[in-house]
Amino acid sequence: MSNFSHSTFSILQYVLISFLIFSCGPRKFEKPNIILIMADDLGYSDIGCFGNEEIQTPSLDKMASEGLKFTDFHSNGAVCSPTRAALLTGRYQQRSGIEGVIYAKGETRQTGLDIEEMTIADYMKNSGYVTGIVGKWHLGYRIDFNPIYQGFDYFRGYVSGNVDYHSHVDGAGIPDWWHDLEKIEEKGYVTDLITDYSLEFIEKNKDNPFFLYIAHEVPHYPFQGRNDKADRIPGRKFPAHGSRKDKAGAYKEMIEVMDEGIGRILNRLDMLSLINNTLVIFCSDNGGLGEVANNGILKGSKGSLWEGGQRVPAIAYWPKSIEQGTTTDEVVMSMDFFPTFVNLSKAKTKQDFKFDGVDITRLLIEDKSLPDRTLFWKYRNQKVARNGRWKLLIDKDTTHLYNLDADVSEQLDIADSENSIVSQLKLELEEWEKDVTKGIKLKTK
Ligand SMILES: [Ca+2]
């Protein structure tokens, strides 16, 4: 009897909530604006709401306390380009050939994400959205790889992996600052420019659905604050990480300036009455860099597939749709945003299109669990298969197994005592590898 009452109550509650969300909410809920803010190389504990006590991040902390915090969110890659490829294509980065970094120097400078790829921006644009990217692209330096050819109506930023925060010169000494298809000269601290142009984009598109991808440079090197001098001058030698001695001080300042910009964006959404009709997501593209970042209790850092290289902070903020102050330990990856945004924007994908990610809309708005799945990573000499608590990590020729529920720091290798789990995950990993590289020539490694 009590079960019956409980389920009846649940059904009524569900109907009522659905009614409130879908009928009484702002009409525009049908096609919410989506803002995806991605930091670059931000470590798991580099912000307040993920345990940092030194760096002040009130805006991100507010997003977490009034939204949903992901404790088990992972970047698809352990470095920049692969995560961005997966994010934009909704599939493992191996399928688009971008397993590694597209470097400013050397032969990969000539490669990029194939323009035949249908990106999330392409799909949302086809569904009536205005699409913009402000900040870092890192999916091809050549003009024919420009975001304007990948579904974005608007681009303001840089195409390389990192630029001087003041002179906007890339790692190869080449000026790299763009407005759509044009290379331009513009003064300003990169983080402030990213915020200013994001605000301009939001203001300009307040009356129609928009998708804004804010790809921050922070806290990627060079480590430069707002009032530091430019280090990179074309034709001159420069230290890749910048000349400032107090790198930790610069690092803190860089993150705090980004957070200040995020605060300005949230305020503007509020002022324009867009706050309840806009899903704002924040995440990082890979783990923090060993020498400066705080990856908390996680092992490893950027470039490795230990948790510290790819478990990153992530937050979803959408007042009135996402319950305040919730936390989820569901395993989510960068490539899951694609099917989620397709669903929310009511975009139509091609009939034969196969996502590797899953739609997390119901996790966001109803705290509903995701289906059981095994997830995979591969970078350089490491491969990972993850299912629930189990993480298989093959490091060169050594096989490790960890129970992440009990041992998130990956200290106790239990591969020898859990043979059947090791065999099962190994088999799935082999099948996955064959599947994602079938007919694919990797462009980067
Ligand atoms: Ca990165």
Boltz pocket constraint, residues with backbone or C-beta under 6 A from the ligand:
constraints:
  - pocket:
      binder: B
      contacts: [[A, 39], [A, 40], [A, 41], [A, 79], [A, 80], [A, 220], [A, 285], [A, 286], [A, 287]]
      max_distance: 6.0
